[in-house]
Each structure stands twice: as structure tokens, then as C-alpha cells.
Amino acid sequence: MTSRRRRGKIHRGGLVSYARAKKDVVLWMKEDRNPDAFFTTMFDLYALPSDFPAYGGARNMIDPYARVAFLEKAVSADIGDPRFLPYIQLHEF
């Protein structure tokens, strides 16, 4: 399940927008304010939506590892909570 139930239906699917993902993460963090609770995500580097923080700046980076680090730092700053640990999956072979 990737979204909340609406009218009794379970909606499935991928990441539609970063704004929607951020809204969910922030909501979950508000529901559990325990300082020992940590929150993480897993985004696929090659399927990021264009509204992802620092997306435009990262597109021109050649080194994929540097791109991931740059984007993880940007999303961490955007969420702004030390309990949030972003993770972006790099599929390199």
C-alpha cells in the first residue's frame, strides 16, 4: 500500500510527487514524537520526481555516488528533523 485508504479502497502505485511523500513523512513524524523513533525512506535515484529537492542541480552531476549524497542532504534539510534518515537507492552494476 503506498497511499491511505479512500472510500474503502487501497490504492497502490509508485511515488507520484515528492510533495506527497513529504506530506506523509511529516504526518508520520507528528504522530510519533518520541525522540527515540527514527524515520527513513527509500527512493530510487532513477525514478525521482522532478519536484524532488535539488533535483535540477543533481541532474548535471556525473558521479552517481556524489549525486545520491547531494540529494540525501537536500531532502534531509527539507524535512528538517534530526530523526529523519533519508535513503536513496543507487542501482549501479
C-alpha positions in Angstrom: 0.0 0.0 0.0 1.5 3.3 -1.0 -1.3 5.6 0.0 -4.1 5.9 2.5 -7.4 4.1 2.2 -10.0 6.2 0.5 -13.7 5.2 0.4 -12.7 1.7 1.4 -10.2 1.2 -1.4 -6.5 0.5 -1.0 -4.5 2.5 -3.6 -1.2 1.1 -4.9 1.5 2.6 -7.1 4.7 4.4 -7.1 5.9 7.8 -6.0 3.7 10.4 -7.7 5.4 13.5 -6.3 7.9 14.5 -3.7 5.4 16.9 -2.1 3.1 13.9 -1.4 5.9 11.8 0.1 7.0 14.7 2.2 3.4 15.2 3.5 3.2 11.6 4.5 6.6 11.6 6.2 5.9 14.8 8.2 2.5 13.4 9.2 4.0 10.2 10.5 6.7 12.1 12.4 4.0 14.2 14.1 2.1 11.1 15.1 5.2 9.7 16.9 7.1 12.5 18.7 9.2 10.0 20.6 12.9 11.2 20.3 14.0 7.6 20.0 11.8 7.0 17.0 13.6 7.4 13.6 12.0 7.6 10.2 13.5 6.7 6.9 12.6 6.4 3.2 13.9 4.6 0.2 13.7 6.4 -3.1 15.1 5.0 -6.3 17.6 7.5 -7.8 16.5 6.8 -11.4 12.8 7.3 -10.6 12.8 10.5 -8.6 10.1 13.0 -9.4 11.1 16.4 -10.8 9.9 18.2 -7.7 12.5 16.4 -5.5 14.7 18.9 -3.5 17.8 19.9 -5.5 16.7 17.7 -8.5 17.8 20.3 -11.0 21.3 20.7 -9.5 21.8 16.9 -9.2 20.9 16.1 -12.8 24.2 17.5 -14.0 26.4 15.6 -11.6 28.4 12.9 -13.3 29.4 10.8 -10.2 26.3 8.9 -9.1 27.5 8.5 -5.5 28.0 12.2 -5.2 24.6 12.8 -6.7 23.0 10.5 -4.1 24.8 12.2 -1.2 23.8 15.6 -2.6 20.1 14.6 -2.9 20.0 12.9 0.5 21.4 16.0 2.1 18.8 18.2 0.3 15.9 16.1 1.3 17.1 15.9 4.9 17.3 19.7 5.0 13.9 20.0 3.5 12.3 17.7 6.1 14.3 19.4 8.8 14.0 16.8 11.6 17.1 15.0 13.0 15.0 11.8 13.4 14.6 11.6 9.6 17.2 9.5 7.8 16.8 9.7 4.0 18.0 6.9 1.8 18.2 7.0 -2.0 18.9 3.7 -3.7 21.6 3.7 -6.4 21.3 0.8 -8.8 24.8 0.6 -10.3 26.2 -2.5 -11.9 
